[in-house]
């Protein structure tokens, strides 16, 4: 039996990343964000606006992951930097970092009036069980996706800005 006195919280796994891998991470995250954007474009054209919106959220998260890694590395000239696994895999954290990045560029995702939350992504994508009706359902009720084109364009602009920043960062090195 564990008592409070001898409780040791589980250790969080930490990734120790060579600093020279930051460019590789940025390239892969940019490519992944582009793939999410392209897939969103395809499913939007087929009428699956809810799936398109979820894919655009993932594109923003990939750009947020670049920010997360840049912040972990910092401006210091170090051989390695550390990122805890929980942060690296946190959809909420990466989305928030992506949102702040977009705001810095003057791309206000809030003006689209599209909820950008974990709950919204789950509502858009996943089948759930409704205890009240005793039925499986996809919860596609809620706010209408009225600005999907504007959302997609804003993500495209954000992707281009991040790509330009990465090119500039590499040219300084």
PyMOL commands that set and color helices and strands:
alter all, ss='L'
color gray80, all
select helices_A, chain A and resi 19-45+49-73+85-88+91-104+109-112+118-125+148-172
alter helices_A, ss='H'
color red, helices_A
select strands_A, chain A and resi 14-18+80-84+127-130+135-138
alter strands_A, ss='S'
color yellow, strands_A
deselect
rebuild
show_as cartoon
